[in-house]
Amino acid sequence: MRIFITGGSGLLGSKLAEIALEKGYEVYSGYNSHKPEFGKPVKFDLANSDSVVRAISEVKPDVIVHSAALTDVDRCEVEKDLAYKINVEGTKIVAEMARKVGAYMVYISTDYVFDGERGMYKEEDETHPINYYGYTKLLGEKYCRDFCIARTCVIYGAKPASGKVNFALWLINKLENGESVKIVTDQFITPTLNTNLAKMVFECAERKLKGVFHLAGATRVSRFEFAKEIARVFGLDDSLITPSRMDEINWIAKRPRDSSLDTSKARNLLDEKPYELRKALKTLKDEIEV
């Protein structure tokens, strides 16, 4: 299988590429600024449609996993034109090219398509984004309805990706250095280990599943509880984690209060089940310690 991963140096993309190589697939990792660690690097720019057309035409993939996006929520709120160009127009052209070359596609979407008023959202629940990032990702979904749309939530993993450290690594680093951190108690999520997510995405691709899937962790927790659990699993001092509230943080864009995802469809349909938090964090610890 020849697979093209957009965002090949990102937290999900790099793990997808790593697993795909282990499976013996031919892997092309699309990137813009950070050269990917795994797969054959393909430089392209989602904001430039010609560059997207050229990349996919040259690779002629059997499967495209479209994980690249402008994911900085506050930046999307400020630079709306850029967010639209990358997340909406970029996705449209990737989907059009997938159809043109006859490729199956998985579009990686987000919990932020929901307003967060009640949480544990199912695939068929009404979407209502409250920030521009969520709005652009939802518009992107519109172009991928005949493919697989995989919504996920707060991805974390054992290695930095695209020059950025994810929440789990950031927290571990702070606590190991004896620094105190303030974490919100009133934002609820279903945090997702990138290894588990990548395996679920691959199963969808190998089985050519279509429609919307919530591929996230199986456990709903507050950010604060998530941080405390990380500290416990890694044997770090959880008294350094102090509670705060969402309204104390100077975010530009509004965040959903409870954007947790109900993963029962994935649990019922997939062999690779969404991980409970304890299992995910134990896996993370094993991966970091390798």
Sequence and secondary structure as in RCSB ss.txt:
>XXXX:A:sequence
MRIFITGGSGLLGSKLAEIALEKGYEVYSGYNSHKPEFGKPVKFDLANSDSVVRAISEVKPDVIVHSAALTDVDR
CEVEKDLAYKINVEGTKIVAEMARKVGAYMVYISTDYVFDGERGMYKEEDETHPINYYGYTKLLGEKYCRDFCIA
RTCVIYGAKPASGKVNFALWLINKLENGESVKIVTDQFITPTLNTNLAKMVFECAERKLKGVFHLAGATRVSRFE
FAKEIARVFGLDDSLITPSRMDEINWIAKRPRDSSLDTSKARNLLDEKPYELRKALKTLKDEIEV
>XXXX:A:secstr
 EEEEETTTSHHHHHHHHHHHHTT EEEEEESSS  SSSEEEE  TT HHHHHHHHHHH  SEEEE      HHH
HHH HHHHHIIIIIHHHHHHHHHHHHT EEEEEEEGGGS  SS  B TTS    SSHHHHHHHHHHHTTTTSEEE
EE SEE SS BTTB  HHHHHHHHHHTT  EEEESS EE  EEHHHHHHHHHHHHHTT  EEEE S S  EEHHH
HHHHHHHHTT  GGGEEEE GGGS  SS   SB  B  HHHHHH SS    HHHHHHHHHHHHH 
